[in-house]
Amino acid sequence: MLYFMRENESEYLGKREYVGNMLEFIGLACTSLCPVCIGIIIVTSLIVILADANLMLIVKSKCGKKIECLSGKVVWITGASSGIGEHIAYQLASVGCKLVLSARRKEELERVKQTCLKLGRSHLQDEDVLVLPMDVLDFDYHKKAVQSVLDHFKKIDILVNNAGKSQRAVWSEVQLDVDREIFEINVLGPVSLTQAVLPHMMERKQGHLVVMSSLAGILGVPGSRSYCGSKHAVHGYFDSLRTELGNNIDITLICPGPVFSNLFQHAATGKQGELVGRNMENSEKRMSTERCAYLSCVAIANRMYEVWVSQNPILFMTYITIFLPDVGKWLASKIGAKQFLKMREGK
């Protein structure tokens, strides 16, 4: 009996010594690592506060593949007559990409083409930039459009689904026809064109689908329920498609925040056929179209899954909403719809 008690006591003392050693090790580790951890947290926080894109995109813009790696690729851009699509075309032309420019206004596409040829004069000939007028709502024409591109370039490396339409109206004033129009342009348009292009990419066992979404597809932004809903749908569709397609075909979702463009000129209101029809004010705190296009091209070059392109405080709100959803929703409710709308409009 005495032997048994001594044996248990010895075992107990051994365990206590082991626990003591472990606590001492943890204490030393914490003493050594805490300054490092605090430093990492401070640096990361500063980057988030000062950056105009999500952390990984900023890293890729400094250390990742350069846009020049896309030289010689055939890139088809919809909504290329103005705004972000126009400036993506300029970025890609300057590094020698062969371009297909699509939108409804042929004269504007011709203007963009001439600028592209000037920017890419050391790389591009006239036949390297194809103007292909197209309405994304003309679903029956999409397969013919794909064939036109293949007849001209023999391949499509990258499709940039950029065409879209914004909307501004209080939810109670929005007619169902407006909801339908926004969803057809922003969701069914890219879906239809993607379905027309995919067989070619799958046959080649390579390709890259780029979709211009929005941070409105992540945040619940007031005053644009139709637009927000359509961008959420875009996220769901292309995230699902990415999983189905596997590794041969890449999908990049680009999510800009407030950016200077002619967005309001063609943005819908709550009534069918009515447009906001105003220009953005210079006093608004928005990212330049050129900067947004550059970061978008960095994301394309590095084949990133999803990127956020925005200044703060919208970028910060996106981080909170994704990583701490309950806190994000609570914060949005405290900010209130009016103030949130001002933030979104760059005021």
N, C-alpha and C positions, 0 to 999 in steps of 0.2 A: 504493500500500500504506500509506504514511504517512498519507495523507488518510483512508483507511478506518479506521485505528487511532484517529486523532483524532476521527473521527465517532462511533465506538463509545464512546470515553472521554467525549465530550460527552454522549452519550445516558445513559451510566452515571451521570455526575455529576448530570444532570437527574433521574433516577429517585431517586438518593440524597437529593437535596434535597426531592423530593416526599414520600418516605417520612419524612424528618425532620420536615417540616411536619405530616404526618398524625399522627405520634407526639406532637408538641407539642400539636396540637389535642385528641387523645384525653386527654393528661395534664391539660390545662386543663378539659376536660369532666368528667373524673373528680373533679378537685379541687372543681369547682362542684357536681356532682350528688351526690357521695358523702354529704354531710351531709343532703341532701334525701332520698336513698334510705334512709339509716339512720333518718331521722325517720319516714318512711312505714312502714318495717318495725317500728319500735318502737310506733308508734300502732296499727298493724294487730294486732300481737301482744297489746297491752294489751286491745284490743277483743275479740279471740278469747278471752283468758283471763277477762275480766270479764263477757262477754256470756252471755245464756241462749238464744241462737238464732244461726243462721248469719249471717254478716256482712251479706249482702244483705237479709235479713229485718229486721235491726236498722235498716239504712238506710231501708228502706221504712216502718218503724214511725215514723220521725222525719220523713222527707221525702216519702214516697209518698202514695198516695190514702188518705183516711180511710175508716173503716168506714161512715161516714154515706153514702157514695156508693152503698151497697147498698140504701138506703131504697126501699121499694116492690117490691123483688124478691121473687119466690116461691121460697122455699128449703125443700127437703125434706130432713129430717135423720133418718137411721136411728140406732138406738141412742140415742134422745133422752131416755130415761127416767132417766138417771144419768150421772155422770162427765163426760167431755169433751163428749159430745154434748149433755147437758143445759145446760152452761154456754155452749156455742156458741149454743144457742137463746136464752139470756138476752142475750148480746151483740147478737145480730141483732135481737131484739125491741126492745131499747132504742133502736135506730136506725130502727125502722119497717119491718122486713122482714115480709112475710107468710109464715107458717110452716106446714109440714106436719110433725107430730111422729109418728114411728113407732118402735115397740118392741113387745115382747110384753105388757108389763104396762100395761093400760089405765088402772088407777087411778093409777099413777105418771105416766103421760102427762098425765092430767087435772091433777095437782098442778103439773107443769111448765107446763102451759098457763096456769093461774091466775097463776103467777109472771110468765110472759111478758106477760100482759095488764096486770099492775101496772107492770112495767118500761116497757112501751110504751103506757101509758094515753093519752098525748098523740097517738099515731099509730094505735093498733090498736083495732078492734072485736072482739067475740066471734067473728064469722065470719072474721076474718083469721088465726086460728090453728086449723088443722084437726088433730084427733086421729085418727090412722089406725093402729090396732093391726095389727101385722104381724110374722110370723116370717120372717127372711131366708132360712130354709131351705125355706119354702113356695114353691118356684120357680113352681109353677103359678098362684099367686095374684098374681105380680108385675105381669103385664099388666093384671089387673083393678084392682090398686092404682093403677097409673098412670092408668087411665081415671077412677078415683074422684077423683084429684087434679085432672085436667083438667076434670071435670064441675064441680068446686067453684071452681077458680081460673082455668080456661081456658088456663093455661100453667104450665110449670116452667122457671124460670130457672137454678136451681142445685140439683144433687143432691149431698148430703154423705153419702157411704158411710162411716158411722162405726161401725156395729154390728160387733162382733167378739168374740173370746174368746181369753184368754191361756192359758198353760200352764206348769207348773213340774214338772219331773221329770228324773231322770238318764236318759240315752238308753237304757240297758240295761233300764229298767223300763217303757218306753213301749210300750203295745200298739198294733198297727196300726189298730185301731178308733179310737183317740184321734187318731192322725195323720189318719185319714180325716175325723173330725168337725171338727177344727181347720181343715183345708183347705176343707171344705164351707162352714163359717161365714165364714172370713176371705177366701177366694178366690172360690168359686163363688157365694156370696151377693151380693157386690158386682158380680160379672160378670153374673149373671142380671138383677139390677135395672137395671144400666147398659144392657144389651141391650134391656130393655123401655122405657127412657126415651129412648134415642138416636134412634129414628125421629122422635119429636116434635121433638127439638132440631134434627135435620138438616132437617126440614121447615121450621122457623123460621129455619134457617141461623144459629143462635146458641144458646149454652148453655155451662154450666160444670159439669164433673164434678170433685168434690172427694173424695179418697180418704184416709181416715185410716190411714196405714201405721204405721211405727215405725222407730226407729233400729236395731231388731233386724232390719229388712229391709236394712240396710247392713252392720252388724257381725255377726260370727258369735258370738252370745251363748251361753254355756254354760247348761245347765239348762233350755232351752226350744227344743229342736231342731224340734219340730212348729210352734211359733209362729214361729220365725225363718224356717223354710222357707216357711211360708205368706206371710209378709210379703215375702220375696224374690220369690215368685211374683207377688204383687200389683204389685211394681215392674216386673217384666218385662212383664206384661200391659198395664198402663196406659201405660208408656213406648212400647210398640209401637203401642197404640191412638192415642196422641197423634200419632205420625208419620202414621198412616193417615188420621186425620180432617182434618189440615191446620190452617188458621188460624181457622176459624169457631167451633169448639168447643174451649174451654180445658180442660185437665186439671191439677189441682194435687195433688201428693202431699205430705201433711203427715206428718212423721216425729218424733213425740215421743220423748223419753227417759223417765227415771223421773218420774212425775207422781202426785200424790195423787189417789186415786179408790177406788172399791169393787172394783177389778180382781180382787183376790185372792178376794173372796167367790164369784165365779163362774168362777175360773180352773180349768182341768182339771189333773189330775195325770197319772200314767202309766196309770191304770186307767180303763176305760170307766165313765162315770157318777159317778166320784168327783171331788169339788171340793176345792180348797185350803181354802176356807171360813174365812178369817181376815181381820181388818182390818189395814190398814197402821199402823205405829207412828208416833207424832208425832215421834220422834227421828230418823226417816229423812230424809235430805237429798234431798227431791224438790221439783219445781216445783209450785206451787199449780195447781189445776184452772182457776181463774179466769185466771191468767196464760197458761196454755197455750191456753185458749179465745180469749183476746184476740189472741195472736200468730197463731193459726190464722185468725181473721177478717181480720187484716191481710193475710195471704197470699191469702185469698180475694178481698178487695177489690182487690188489686194483680195478681190473676190470675198468680201466680207458679207456676213449673213444679214446684219441689220445695223444701221448707224443712225445716230441722232445728230442733227446739224442745227444748232440754235445757240443764241446768246442766253445769258441768265436774265431774269429768274426762271424762265420757262424750262431751261435745261435742268436746273436744280429740282424743279417740281417733277420733272420726268423721272429723275433718279429716285426721289422719295416715293412716287407712285408705284414704280416697279419693285423696289427693294423693301419698302414699308407701306404696302397698299392701304392699310387702315389709317396710318398716319397721314398718307397723302390725301385720302378722301376727307379726313377730318380737317386737314389744313385748307383744302379747297373750300369746304363749307364755311370755315372761319374767314377766309379771304372774301368770300361772297361773289356772286355772279358778276356784278358790275365791275369790281376791281379786277377779277380774273379776266374779264373781257378786255379791260384796258391793258393788262399785261400782254395779252395775246396780240393786241393791235399795236404793241410797241410803244405804249404811252406810260 
